[in-house]
Amino acid sequence: MDSPRGLTSQALLTSLYAAFNERDIPTLLAAMTPDVSWPNGWEGGVVRGREEVGAYWRRQWDQIEPTVTPTAFTTEADGRIAVTVHQTVHDKSGVKLADHTVTHVYRLEKGLVAEMDIRE
């Protein structure tokens, strides 16, 4: 599945992980559908829409420093893209709070992220 930018799904998602790690909210939100569904892995629940996702990340990044690096990509039978990621989280003083591997599962629509789920 190609994005409007001509990127493959893997290239698109790889670029979005880089943008996340750089705290580049405008780039991230531009790659999402207006009604995107996003898990609130930090506080719980789900946030919907670009504005809520951006606000969620700002709250999160005010408190913690997560870094997420993709390590593998697979396409599921229903067309969703499963991305295995190595995630580390530090507090603002640099103390490591988490260091683990999880799977993020994306549903894309016309090359934009419409939904993401987290599998532990």
C-alpha positions in Angstrom: 0.0 0.0 0.0 1.6 3.3 -1.1 1.0 6.6 0.6 0.2 9.8 -1.3 3.8 10.8 -0.9 4.8 7.7 -2.9 6.3 5.9 0.1 5.7 2.3 0.9 3.9 1.5 4.2 7.2 0.5 5.7 9.0 3.7 4.6 6.1 5.8 5.8 5.9 4.2 9.2 9.7 4.3 9.6 9.7 8.0 8.9 6.9 8.5 11.5 8.9 6.7 14.2 11.8 9.1 13.4 9.4 12.1 13.7 8.0 10.7 17.0 11.5 10.4 18.4 12.3 14.0 17.2 9.0 15.2 18.8 7.8 16.5 15.4 4.0 16.7 16.0 3.1 18.5 12.8 4.7 15.8 10.6 3.1 13.0 12.6 -0.4 14.5 12.6 -0.2 15.3 8.8 0.3 11.5 8.2 -3.0 10.7 10.1 -6.6 10.7 9.0 -8.6 13.5 10.6 -10.5 10.9 12.7 -7.5 8.8 13.6 -8.0 6.3 16.5 -4.9 6.1 18.7 -4.2 4.2 22.0 -3.4 6.2 25.0 -0.7 3.7 26.2 0.5 6.1 28.9 -2.8 7.1 30.6 -5.1 4.4 29.3 -8.0 4.5 26.9 -8.1 5.7 23.3 -7.8 9.2 21.8 -9.5 10.2 18.6 -8.7 12.8 16.0 -5.5 14.7 15.3 -6.1 17.3 18.0 -6.5 14.8 20.8 -3.5 12.8 19.6 -1.3 15.9 19.6 -2.5 17.0 23.0 -1.9 13.5 24.3 1.7 13.5 23.1 2.4 17.0 24.5 1.2 15.8 28.0 3.2 12.6 27.7 6.4 14.4 26.6 6.1 17.0 29.4 6.5 14.0 31.9 8.5 11.3 30.2 11.0 10.7 27.3 9.9 7.7 25.2 12.0 6.5 22.3 10.6 3.9 19.9 12.6 2.1 17.2 11.0 -0.2 14.7 12.8 -3.6 14.3 10.5 -5.6 12.1 7.4 -5.1 9.8 4.8 -7.7 8.7 1.6 -7.3 6.8 -1.3 -9.1 8.4 -4.0 -11.1 6.5 -6.4 -8.1 6.8 -3.9 -5.7 5.4 -2.9 -4.1 8.7 0.8 -3.5 9.2 2.4 -5.0 12.4 5.5 -3.2 13.5 7.7 -4.8 16.2 9.3 -1.9 18.2 12.0 -1.6 20.8 10.7 1.0 23.3 12.6 2.8 26.0 11.2 5.3 28.4 13.1 7.6 30.7 11.9 10.1 33.2 13.0 13.7 32.8 16.0 13.2 35.0 17.2 10.4 32.8 16.2 7.4 34.9 15.1 4.4 32.8 11.5 3.5 33.5 10.9 0.9 30.8 12.9 -1.0 28.2 10.8 -3.6 26.2 9.6 -4.8 22.9 5.9 -4.4 21.8 4.0 -4.6 18.6 2.2 -1.6 17.1 -0.5 -2.5 14.6 -1.6 0.1 12.0 -4.5 0.4 9.7 -3.8 2.7 6.8 -6.4 4.5 4.6 -5.2 6.0 1.4 -1.7 6.1 2.8 -2.6 7.8 6.1 -2.7 6.2 9.5 -6.3 5.7 10.5 -5.8 3.5 13.6 -3.1 2.1 15.7 -3.3 -0.6 18.4 -0.7 -1.9 20.8 0.0 -5.6 21.4 2.1 -6.3 24.5 
